[in-house]
Amino acid sequence: MNKPVLVVMAAGMGSRYGGLKQIDPVGNHGQLIIDYSIYDALRAGFETVVFVIKHQIADTFKAAIGDRLSNVIEVRYVYQELDDLPAGYRVPEGRVKPWGTCHAVLAARKAVDGPFAVINSDDYYGPEAFRLIYDYLSTHADRPDCYEYAMVGYQLGNTVTEHGHVARGVCREDGEHFLEEVVEHTHIEKDGADARFTEDNGATWGHLPGTAIVSMNLWGFTPSFLAEAQARFPAFLDSALAENPLKGEYFLPSVVSRLIDEKKARVKVLRSGEKWYGVTYREDKPTVVAAIGEKTAAGLYPDNLWKQA
């Protein structure tokens, strides 16, 4: 079995945040959130990272992130582009929105030749998460009758922002902590220690407990997932182009859920007890900066991350 590699989804331009949030420093010496993720990934055992970016941000991204990190980890680049479609399909006129998280993962299909973990570039997951996913990928190959995947789950209450709404995949698992279903909610707001969601622009609201386990797009897959996602992409396109050609998205959790329903895969839920941090909105940044500062002061990270690595 090849060693697991890390796939980082970094193609988003951060529209709600108001800029390219992947290159906005949060550490004392200009460190970005992705620096801390790569630092944690290295400690867990990862030796290769594949960045999924867009061609139009490539020079900026490489100068701010990739060139520097190439000194400590093998860096590969792949590009998520709207026209990366199966033969016979074209980008609908007026479409500018990316095709979604599963399409981003598919962009890495030629750069991955073994088990791989997937993360967002602008999320802080914590060192425990990388240890859990690396150890699982290193010890679990596909069975003859079932794919063996994993995800790191967080408590919903530890992942919502004070400054707006978020999208989360709410998970249901069986007694052995295998995933049964992921329900994607695109508008979740903090509600005290819990949260609430709406599917009709706020006309009605549903309740979600703060203890609910959610996916933060930290997944672990074998190469079989890439083959399945590629094979299922045309069916998604047929539906999206007919029903929502400008905004339909190929969500990674939706593909996982279908594989589970078909009993082709099982997904172990690896629970992290750590708090997730992210910068969905610009107002979130001070919270992230403070959290990184506290973790650095406690000795979890060196102050000048790579100088002392």
N, C-alpha and C positions, 0 to 999 in steps of 0.2 A: 504494500500500500504506500502510495506517495504521501509525503508530509502534507498536512492541511495548509492551504493558503488563505489569505484574507482578501475578500472582495469588498471594496469601499464604494458605495454609491455616492458620487460627488458631482453629478451633472446638473443639479438644481441651482437656479440663480437666486433663490431666497426671496421670492416676490413679496411675501408677507413681512419679511424681516427688513426689506428695503435695501438690499445690496447683496454682494457675494459673501454670505456669512461664513463660508468655509475658511476665509482668510482674515477673519476679524479676531485679533489676539484676545486671549483670556488669562494668560499667565504673565508673570513679572518680567520675563525676558522675551516677550513677543510670541510665546507659545500659543498655538491654536488648539481647539478641542481635539482635532485629529492627531496632534502631537501626543496627547495623553492616551488616546486609543492605541496608537502605534506603540507607544512605550509599554502599555499593558499587554498588547499582543505579543511583543517581543519577549516579555517576561514569561508569558504563557507557553512560548515555544514556536510561534509563527516566525518564518524566515522570509516570506514573500508576500507582498501586497499588490493587488491589482486595483488601480483607480479607474472607475467608470466616470468619464467626464465628457464634455462637449468640445468639439473642435474650436469653437469660438472663445472658450475660456482656457484653452490648453496652455498658451504661453504664460498667462497670469498664474494659473494653477501650478505649473511646473516651477516657476520662479519663487512662488511663495511657499510651496509645500514639497513637491516631488523631488526637486533637485537637492534640497536639504536632507530629506529623509533617505535618499538613495545612499547616503553615507553610513546608514545603520541597518538598512533592510533592502532586499532586492525589490525594485519598483518596476511594475509594468503598467502600461496605459492602454485602455480600450475606450471607444467612443460610442456614446448613446446618441444616435441620430434618428430623426423622424423617418428618413427614407430607408432605414434598415428594416425592410419588410420582405416577406416571402415573395417569390416570383408571382407576378400577376396582380399584385396589389400596389396602389399608389397612395401617397399622402393626399387626403381630401383638401380641396381648396379652402384656404383660411385657417387651417390647423396649425397652431404654434405650440400647443401643450405637448409635453413628452407623453409617450405611450404607457408610462407607469413603471412601478418597481420591478415587475417580472421582466419587462422589456429591458430594463437596466441590467438585470442579472444576465439576460441572454447576450448582451453586448460582450460579456466576458467569456463566451463559449469557446473561443479559440485560444484563450490565455490560461485556461484552467484544465488540468489533466489529472485531477485527483479530488479528494474531499476538500470542501471549502466552506468558510464562514462568510456571512454577508452582514454588513453593518451600514448605517448612514454615516456620512462624514461629519455631520454637525450635531451628533448626539454623544454625550458622555455616558458610557456604560459601566465603568468601574472595573478593577482588575479581576474580581471574582468571575464576572461574566466571561471573560476571555479564557480563564483557566477552565471553566466548566465546558465551554464549547470546544476548545482545543482537545481536551482529554477525551471527550466523547467521540469526536471525529477520528481521533487516533486509534480508537479501540472498537469501532463499530462499522463494519462494511455491510453492504446490502446483503440480505439473505436471499436464497434462491427464489422465494415466493413473495418477498416484500422488501421495499426500499427502507433503509434505516436513516431517518433524518432526526434533527433536534432543533429546538429553539430555546432561547433564554427568555423567561417571562418575568415581568415586574408587576408589582401591585399598582393598580390604576392610580390610586391616590398619590403615589410617588412619581407620577409622570405628567400630571396636568399643570398648566401654567395659570398664573394669576391674571394674565393680560390678554386673554382672548380664547378662541376655541382651537381644538386640535382634532386630528384624526387618529383613531386607535383601533386595532384589531382586538376585540374582546374574546378571550379563549375559554373554552369548556374542555375539561380533561376527565379521563376516567380514573378509577381508583389506583391505577398503577402509574399515574401521571403521564399517560400518553394523550396527545391532543385528539379531541373528538371533533371540534369545530372552531373556526375563527369567524366572528361576525364583525365586519368592518363598519364602524360608525365614523362618518366624516365630519361631524360637528358635535364635539364633547366639550362641556364647560365644567370648571370646578364648582362644587356645591358643598361648601364646608369641608368635612373630611371625605366626602363622597363626590360624585359627579352626576351630571345630567346630560342627556343627549336629545337631539331633535333630528327628524328626517324630513320636516316640512317647513324649514326656515323659521322655526320658533313658534309655529301655531300650536303645537303640542310638544310636551317633553316627557321623556322616560327617565327613570332612576337607574343609576349604576353604583354599586357599593365600591368604596375606596379599596377594598381588599380584592376586587376582581383582578384576575391575572390577564395582562395584556401583552401583545407582541409589540416590541419596539424595533422590529426589523433586524433582530439579531438571530439569524438562522444558521443552521449547519446542514449541509447537503453533500451527497455523493454526486458524481457526474451524471447519474441517471436523471437527476432533476432537470438538468439542461436539456437532455433529450426529450423529456416529457413536455417541458415548457415550449420548446421549439415545435413539437408536433401539434400542440394545442393552440398555438398562436393564430393560425388561419381561422379557426372557429370563433375565437374572440373577435378578430377583425371583421368577420362577416356580421356578427351581431352589432359591434360598435359602429361600423360604417352605416348600418341601417338605422340604428336608434339614437346614437349620440356621436356623430362623426368628428366633432370638434373637441370633445372633452372626455370621451370614453377612455378608461385606463385599464391596463392589463395588470391587475393587482397580484402580487406574489402570494399573499395569504389565500386568495381565491383559488389559485392553482393547487396549493397545498391541500386545501379543504376538499377539492374534487378528488385528489389522489387518495385521501383518507376515506372518503365516501365509497370509492371504488375498491377499497381494501388493497390498493397497490402499494401503499406506503403507511408507515406509522412514524409519529413524531414525538420524541421524548421531550417533555417540558422540564427544563432545567431552571429551577427557581433561583433568582438572585435576591438576596436580602438587601442589596444596596439601592440607593436612590439614584434615579436617572436624572440627568440634567441636559437641557437643550436650549437653543435660542430660536424658537419658532418666531418670536417677535423681538424687536430691538429692546423692548423693556425687560426682557428676560436676561439680558447680558449681565447686569450687576449681580444677580443671584448666582450665575455660573462663576463669575470672577471670584465672588466671596467663597463659594464652595471649594474651588480649586485652591484658593489661598489657605483655607483651613486644612485641607488635605496635605498641602505642602508643609505647613507649619507642624503638622502631626508626624511628618516623616514619610508619608506615603510616596511622595515624589521629591526629587531634588529641585531646588529653586531654579537653577539654570539647567533645564531638562537634559539636553543632549551634550552639553559640555561635560557633565558628570556621569553620563551614561556609560 
